[in-house]
Every structure is written in structure tokens, then in C-alpha cells.
């Protein structure tokens, strides 16, 4: 789904024609009460609800269930666009909300950014939309080379740089905000949501998560066949049980892992046995594409705004989507978001230590032994209380430090940031300058508490990755949906006490308590979790010849971001640790994106030119 939102002014007529060209011949149009074009885009009839009340219009794009008469009544009663908060807050499914309101427009997406609004200014008019690429086309600008340099960073760009766009002149609407555009084309950004504090104990917190998650799943099926991942893990299995309980015609999909020690398949088959009315499909890794395969040809609509975070299995996802489309599915449920919301990372130890060091000591000692941490590393991490901007500045200074051989303590505001050893000095300098400039502005974290910030940071990264994936998969006709990333589920998870998220001997205790009675007890008592480094190693090995050939004419090298000889040597070298594979993922994603875009607007054009 792609769309552009225009202001209610005669001056937008020319932009409507340009937007229609960018969207293609099948572009649909929704008009303001004035008769001027308001929304241009391509969407399915089953993912759009559009109502009118006098001179006002309201559109919901996405999977949600709502009473049209009630929605119309709320629109009529609203005094200003800000009053539409009471429409959006209770909605399940986290759709886009777009409103034309007496000469003003309101546009917003989901908290996770799985549905997002971007905006630009063209000839003095603010234009909103769901696609950076289309907005950049209207503004006449090109990709930002420094944004590509930032994407080389692993494990990923920190907040707020992860939200930067890849196209010059295009801005990202902050999560929890809405874009207010006046009839003169000017705009303001208003905040409608702030993250809550974590104050609830386990029982009331789990009850809130339960209600939100059940509602999120119920918002998706609409009486037709749907499909769902059934990896065998807790998150996807829960969604399969909840989807089956709605009466939807469910088809599950399981990709058999390469590692024989991975017990996900055993669990997937057990879950399938508990869902006899659903259809279950199993795919051997030999029957489909491997990780890191590059799509030879793709539909223009599948060109993503930037390098895909999930590029490593892009071709694999498309293969699954086509298989599910053949089963009659147009909507596929995925369990992404469950780990981000409910896994208890080391930062929980940091939180408990701050509350009561004596009571937290035994948990810290166990974690130290399990993770083989050294006390000389652990002690400073536990007592550190530095602000977010100071952490950013330190991270910028360590971009070229040796890569860590452990997962890191994870008790700070974010992970240890590294540039790959094949990145050029210019790329590293550009990334360092961006991070230091951000720290120098005194940027605030997503929440004053580190655990809350980390949770939201991970949700935003995952939501953005899902949004990119849905663009890439759009030609298949199947949309990936992640109920765990719904606004109400995210908020419910944030409300639970940080200490409850890391109860001793319990895996995802909040989620387990939330779904107890909705799924078999045996499922929530599982302690193991699948690991997929075998897929990464095998995929990189199978694609090595192609990747080495890329180094003969590396697009990233043309832009001065990567040393092609150094990358070639690294690809041909050995990788004894799974952490050695991480830097390749972001680099391959960037190079693939440049190659897929090479037939269109040239990447690396001036980041300051264009119509403004």
C-alpha cells in the first residue's frame, strides 16, 4: 500500500498529477469536501475504511474492525483534528489514520512505525505519504549517501538516527505524533502519545497484555483464509492458537531449520497437532532459496525506501509469500515483536540493581556465570548511570574498536556500535560526525528509564523492518502483519514492572502469564529457543561467488563507503564466530539496494539539490 496526502489547496493540483505518475495507472483518489484531491494511492478495498461527516473525511488504511456509524459520529462530534485522538486510541490493528478536517489534514501511522508517515515540502506545500521514494520524486531529490554509511553500522543505527530517511528533503514523522497540514500548505507536528511508566505488577500487567493481544489478532481475520508463521517458537505459536480461535481458515507455514540441534520443528509439529482444523505446510531448506540470495528482477513497486534490515532472507520471504498466496491467503501473521516486548535482557539486571543491590546480587551472579562475564566488566556496567547523550558520544568514539566476542553486557542505552573493517575512513568519519552531532544537540532517549528505552528502540527498529518487508513483498499480494507490534500491545507491555519481566527461571514470564489458558500450558513452559546461525553461514557460503563478483564493480565503493578489496578478502576468509557474520548483513543489504535501484534514480546524487 502506497499513498500521498495533499493539502486542501488549489496549488496542490499539479502535485496530484505528479503523484499519480509515481503511483502508476491504477492509482485511486479520495477527494476533500472541496472537490480537490486529498489521498492518491493504491490500496485494497478490504484494507480501507473511508467515512464522511459534512465537510469532513476520515480514512483508516490497514486491518482493523470498526463500526462505521460510530466512526462517522465521532468525526462529526470532533471540534478539532486533535479530538480524533479518541477515535485512534481504542483502534485495534494500528492502521494509518488520515483525516480531512475543515481545510486541515491529519496524518499518522503506528507507534512501531510498521505503518509510517513521511513528509516533504514542494514549492512551499507540505506533502505527506507512506513512501519516502515517492515523496523524494515529488521534491526532485535523491538518496543521501551519509544515510547509507549509517546503515553499514552494526548491529544498527542508534536512536534517533535509525529514524532518519534515505532521501534528501524527506522527513520522518516521530512515533506517537501526527502531521497537521493547513490549507496554506504549512505544517506542524503534534504529539498524541508518550510512553507510560512501568508500574504494574505481573497479574494486572499480564491481564492488559492478554486483552490487547487477543484484540490485535481479532482485528486481522476478515472471514477469509489467512496464513501464519509456525516456527515452533512461543510467539508464533501463540498467534496460531489465537488466530484459530477466531474461526479464520488458517494455513500455517514452517521452514525446517538446518541445524539438527534446533528443536523448533518438534515443537511446530506438536502445535500443529493441537490445531487439527488448520492446514499445515512444511518447507525444506533444499526446496527454496537460501539466506543472502539476491533477487534478479523485481517489480518497481517492490523497491524499498532504503536497504532492507531483513535483506538476508528477502528472497526466502517472497518464496513463502507466493506459496501462501497459492493457498488463498492475503494476510500472513508473524510473531516478530514478541522478543522485543517480552524477553528480559541484561538491562533488567541493571534496573533491579538500582532498586536494591542486595536483593539483585544473586541474579547478577547467576547471569555472570551463564554469560561468562568478567567482574571487571560487569561492575562498571551495573553502577553506570550516565545520560543518553553521553553514551552516544562514547559510542561514536568506539566505532573502529575491535569487535566484541560476546553479546555484550547490554546494560547501557544501546549495544556496542561498530563499523565493518572494510568501510572507508570517509564512511566512518561521516557516521561519527552524525552521531556526535546528535549527541551534541542533547537529544533525549525514548524514555528516561533504560529498559523502557531499549524496548521502544527495538520496537521501532522491528516495525521499520516489517514496513520495508511489506514493500518488498507487495507484488505477491500477501501482507505480513505483526499483532505484537500493535499500539495497544506495545503500551500494555510497557506498563509492566521491569522486574517482573525477568523473573527467575521463567521464559517471557509476562507473556506466559498473559496467554495462560488460551494456549496449552506445555507451550508456555518451553525453555529452549531456536538459533539460526547455520542458515547465515550456509547462505553466505552459497552466495559467496556472487558477492565476490560484486566486488569487481562495487556500488558502495563508487560512493566511497567501502573498500572493495577489503570486502573481497573478508568474504573469502574464515568466520569461526557467529558474530563475524553480523557486519556482512548490513553491507550486503546496502549493496543489493543500490544494485536494485541502479535502473532508476542514481544513488549518491546531491543531497541538497532538487525542487524545494
N, C-alpha and C positions, 0 to 999 in steps of 0.2 A: 504494500500500500504506500503510495506516494501522493502528497498533496502540497499545494501552495495556498496561502491565506493572504488575501488582498484587502487593503483599506477601502472604506466606503467613500471613494472619491473618483471623480471623472478622470483624474490624472493616472489612475491605475489601469485604464483601458488598454494602453499599449503593453503594459506588463502582462496582462491577461493573455494577449496574443503570443508573447514570447514564452510564457509558462506553458501554454498549450502545445507549442512546438517541442518544448523539452520533455513534456509528458507523453507525447505521441498521439496518434489519431483517435485512440479510444478514451481520451480524457473526458471526464464528466465535470459538470459545472453546477454549483449551487449559488444562487444569487442572494444579495442583500434585499431587504424590503424595497430599496430604492430602484431595484432592477439591475444594479451594477453587479459584476462578477465578484463573488466572495471566496469560494473554495473551488479550485481546479485540481483534479487528481484522478487516480484510478483506484477504485475500491470495489469490493464485492457487496452485493445487496444484503448478505447475511451478516456483515460486519459494520453496518451503518444504521444509526437511528437519527433521523432529522425531524425536528418539530418546529412549529411556528406559533407565535402568540402576538398578534397585532403586527407591529413593525419589527419584532424580534425573531431571531432564528437561533436554534441550538442544534449542534451536531455532535454525536458520540461515535467515534470510529474505534472499533475493537470489539472484543467479545464481552458482552455484558447483558444482564437481564434487567429491564426497567419497565415500569408502567408508563406508556406513552401519555395517557391523560394526566397522571401525576406529574410527569416531567413538564408537560405543557403548562400545567397550573403553576408550578414553581417558577417557570420562566416568566409567566405573566405577573406574578406577585413580586418578583425581584425589583428592588428600587435602583440598583446599580449593578454593573457587572460583578463587583465584589460579592454581592449577595448570592451569586451562583456557587459559592463555597458549599452551601447547604445541599446543592444538587450533587456536587462532585464527591464530597467526603464519604457518603454512605455507599457509593457505587462499587460493585464488585467487578473484577476483571481489569481494572485500571485502564480504561480506554482513553484515547485523546478526547479532550473537551474543547470544542470550538463554538464561539458564540458571536453573533452579530447583534449588537445591542444599541439601538438608537444612535447609530453613527460611529460607535466604537466596536472594536473586536477584542475578544478574549480568547487566548490560545494557550493550552498547556498539555503536558504529557504525564507519564507515570513517574513516581518517586524514584524508581530504579533506573529510569531513562530507557527502559526497554521500548517505550514509546516516548519520543522526544520532540521538542520544538526547537528549531534553529531560526535565526533571522539575520537579515542583511538590510542595507539601505541602498536604494537605487533611485537616482535623481531626486533625493530628498524624501523618498517614501520608504517606510519600513515595510518589509515583506517577510512574512513568517512561512514556515513549512516544515516538512518532515525529512527533507533531503538536503544535506549540505551541498551536494553536487549540483542540484537543480538551482538552488539559490545562487551559487557561485556563477552558474551560467547566466542568470539574470543580471548579476552585478558585473560580469565580464572579468572575473578574477581567476587565478589558477591556484594549484596546490602550494602549500607552504613547506619549503624544504626543511626548515627547522622543526616542523611537526613530525616529519619523517625521521629526523635524527632522534627526537624524543621517543619515538616508537621502537627504536633499536634498544633502548634501555630495558634491562630485565631486573626483577620479574615484571616490571611495568612502571609507567609513569605515576608519580605520586599525586595525590590530591593537592591542588585543584587542576594540575596540568593534565591529568587524564581526561578532563572535560574539554580541553582545547580542540578546536576544529582543525581539519586538514586543509581548509580552503580559506584563502585570504579574504578578509572582509565579512566573513560569516561568523556569527557569534552563537554560543550555546546558551539556551535558557537554563538558568540554575535549577536544580532539582527542588521541588517544593514551591515553585514560583509560577506565575502566569504573565503572559505578554499582553500588555494593554496598548492597542494602537488606535489613535484618534483619527478623525476624518480628514485631518490635515497631513496625515502620514507620519506624525511624530509618535514616539512610543515611551512607555515606562515599564519597568519590571516590578511586579508586586509579589511579596512572599505570602503564601497562604498556609504553609506548613513548616513547623520546626520540630526536630526530633525530640521525643519525650525522654525523661529521665528513667533509669532502670530502678523501679521501686517495688515491683510486685514480687511476692513470694511465689513458690512453684505452683501451688494449686490455682490461685486466681489467674496467674500468668498463663498457665497451660490452658485454662478454660478459654481465655481470649484468643490464643493461638488456634485452638480447635475450631471455634466459631468462624474465625477469619479464613482458615484453610478450607473448611467444608464449603463456605460460601464462594471462595475463589474457584474451586473445582466445579461447583454447580453453575457458575456463571458461564462456563465454556460449552458443554454439550448442548446442542440445539436440535435434538431428535434425529440426528444423522450419525453415520459412522465416524468415530474418532479413533486415533491411534495414540499409543503411548510407549515411551521407553520402558523397558523392564530389564534394567541392568542387573537386578538382583540386589542392589543396594537398598538401604532403608528408604531414601527419599522417593525414588521412582516407584518402589513397591507400594508405598502409601498412596501415591497418586493413582495407581492402577486400582487399588481397592476402592478409593473414593469415587473414581470415575465409573467403575462398575456399579456402584450403589445408586447412581443417578438413573440407571436404566439405559445408558447410552450403548450403542453397538460398538463394543471395544475390540480393537486389534492391538496386541502388544508386540513389541519388537525387541529381540535380544541379540546382540552381537557377541559371539563366543570369543572370550579372551585368548590371547596367545600363550600366556603364562599358565602352565598346568597347576601352579600353586594358587592361582586366583580361584576362589570358591564361589564367585558371583553366579556362575551358571547353575551350580547346585541349588542356590537359593532362588534363582529365577524360575527354575523348573518346579520347585516347591510352591512358590507363589502362584504360578500358573495352575497348579493342581487345585488351589483354593478358589480359582476363578473359572469354573467349568463353562460358563456361558460366554466367555470371551474367546476370541481366536488368538492363537499364539504363534508367532513366527520366530525362527532362529536362523541366523546368518553366520556361516563360517567365514573366518577372515580370508580364506582362499577364494571365496565366491564374490568378493567385492574389492574395491580399491583400498590401498593402504594409506597410512598417515603420510603427509607431506607430498602426496601426488598433486600435480598442477593441472587445472582444467585447461584443455587445449583451446576450446571455444566456449564462450558463454554469451547468453543473451545480454543485450545492453542494459536491461532492467536489473540485471544481477551484479552490475558494477557497484561495489560498495563505496561509501564515502571516504574510507581510509583502509589501511591494511587490517585484515580480519584478525582479531585476537584468537579466534578458533580456526585459523587458516590450516593448521596441521591436519585437521580432519574435515576440511571443507568438501572435498570430493566424496568422502565417505558419507557425510551428512546428506549430500544431494542424492547419492545412491539410495539411502534409506528413505528419503522423501519420495522419490519416484516409486519405490516399492510400496510405500504406504498409500500413495495416490492410486496405485493399481488396486488396492484393497477398498477404495472408495472414500478414503479419509481426506479431509481438507484441513484438519486441525490435529496437531501432534503434541501431546503433553510431554514435557521433560522435567526432570527433578532438579535442574540447576537452581541454585538459590538455597537449597536445604543446608548444604555445608556452610555457606556464608552466614546463615542466620543462626544455626544451632550447634555448630561444632565449637568446642571450648578450646580456644588457642591459648598459648602461654600467657597472653596478656591477662587472662583470668587470674593467674598466679600473682601477677603484679598488683591487680586490684585487691585481691584478698590480703596480700602483704601490707598494703597501705591501710587496710581496715584493722588488721590485728596480726602483727608478725608472729606472735607466739602460736596462735591457732593455725596459721598458714604454714608453719615451718615443716610439718610432716609431709604436706602435699608438695612443697617445694623440693624437699629431699628426694621424694619418690620420682618427681619429674627429672631431677638432675641425674639420677641413676639411669632412668629409662632412656634419656636423650644423650647420655654421656657428656653432659655439660661440665665445664670446669668451674669450681667455685670462684676463681679469679675473674671469670666472665659473668657468672651468674649474679654475684653480689652487687656489682655496679648497676646491672640492669634492674635489679629489684628496687634499689634506692633512688634511681634516677627519676627526677620529676621535672625535667626540662620542658619548656614550652614547644609548641609545634614548629614555629618559625626557626627556632634554634636547631631542632632536629633536621629540618630541611637544609639549612646551611651546612651542617656536618655531613649530610648525605651527599651534597654537591662536592665536597672536598674528597670523598672516598670513591668517586666513580671509576678510578683506574686501579683501585686496590686489588690484591689477589682475590679470586672468587672464593667464597666460603665453601668448606667441605661438609658443613652441617646445614640443617634447615634454618639456623639462626635462632636466637633466643625468642624473637618475636614479641618482646615486651615493650617496644617503643611505639611510636606513632605509625610506623610502617616498616617494610622489610629493608634489607641492605641493598642499595641500588648500585648496579654495575653496568658499565658499557662493555660490549664484547671486545675481545682483544684485537679483532680485525677492523674495528671502527677507526676512522682517521682522527687525527688530533683536532681537526676542524669540527667534526661532528661532536666530539666530546666537549670541546670548548663551548659550542652552541648550546648543548644540553646543560652544562654547568651554569652558563650565564642565565638561562631561563629559570633554573631552579633558584639561583641566588637572587635574581630579580624578584621572584615570587616571595622568597623569604624576607627580602628587604622591605616589601610592602606591608609586612606584619600580618600576613594572611592568617585567618582563624581556621582551626580544624572544623570538621563537620559536627563535632560535639566536644565539649570540654573534657569528657572522660575518654581515655584512650581506647577502652574496649568498645564503647559506642562508636567512636570514630572509625576504628578498624572495621566494625561490622558494616557501617554505612559505606565506607570506602570500597569494600568488597562487593557490596550490593550494586553500587554504581558501575564498577568495572564489569560485573557479570551482566547487568542489564544492557550496557552498551554492547557487549559481545553478542548477546542474543539479538539485539536490533540489527547488527551487522549481518548475522547469520540469516535472519529473515529476508534481508535484501538479497543476499546471495542465493537463497532458495526460492525466491519469488516465482521464477518460471515453472517450478514444479507444481504450483497451485496448493501446496501444503504449508501452513504457517505453524512454526514452533511456538508453543505457549508454555510459560513457566509460572504456575499458580503460586509458588513460593515467593515470587518477586512482586506479587500484588501489593498495592499500597497498604491494605489493611493487615496483611500477614506481616509485612516488614514492621509496621508500627507495633503490632502485638508482640513481636519478638523483642523489639527494643525496650518494651516496658518491663520485661522480666529481669529481676535482680541478676547482676553479673555473677555473683557467687553461685546462684542456682544453675548456671549454665555449665559449671564444671564440678558437679557432684562426684564424689569418689566412687570409682568402679562403675560408672554409668556412661553409656554412649548416647550423646544427644539427649540428655535427661528431660529437657523441656519439651522437645518434640515427642519423645516417647510417652510422656505423661499426657500430652495433648491428644494423641491418637489411640490411647489405651481404650479398648472396647470397640473401636472402629476397625481395627486390624487384629489379626491373631497375636497373642502375647509372644509367641515364639519369634515373630519378626522383630519386635522392638527389643528383644533380649539378645539379638545378634551382636557379637563383639568384633568380628572381622570386617575388613573393608578391602575391596579390590584395588589393585595397583597396576598401572598400565605403562611402565617404562619399557616393557618388552615391545609394545606397539610402536613406541617412539624409536627405539633402536632399530627395529625391523624396517619401519617406514623410511628412516633416514638411509639405511643401507640400500634399500630398493631404489630410492630416488637419487642416490649419490652421483651416478653418472650424469644425470640431467643437471644436477646442481653444480657439479664441477664444470660442465659445459657452459653454464650460465656465466661463470667467472671469466670466460673469454670475452664477454661483452656485457659487463655487469652494469645495469642501470644505476644502482646505488653508487658505483664507482664514478660514473659520469657526473653525478651530483656532488662528488667529493665527500661522500659519507662513509664509504667502506673501501678498504684496501683489498682489491680482488685477489692478489697473490696470497695474502694472509688468510683470507677466507678459504681459498682453494686448499691451502695446506691444512687448515683446521678440519675441513671436510674429509680429507684423506687420512687424517690422523686417527688415533685410537681414543675412545671415550669410556674409560673404565668406571666412571661415576655417573649416575643418572643426572646429577646437577650439571655435568658437562654438556648435556643436550639442550638445556634451557636457552642459552644465548642463540642457538640456531633458529629457534621457533620465531622470534620476533624479526630476525634478519630475513629469513625465507618469506615471511608474510609481507614484509615491505617490498622485497624484490618482485614477488609474484604480483602484488598490486600494481607496481609500476609497469610490469610487462602486460598485464591485462588492460591497462589504461593507455598503452602506447599507441593504439589506433585512434584514441580520442584526443582530448586536450593534453598537450605535453606537460608532464610533471616537471616541477622545478622552474616554471616561469616566474616572472617577477611577482613577489608577494605584496607589492604596493600598487601595481597598475590596475587598470580596469575602470569601468564606469562607476562613479560614486556620487 
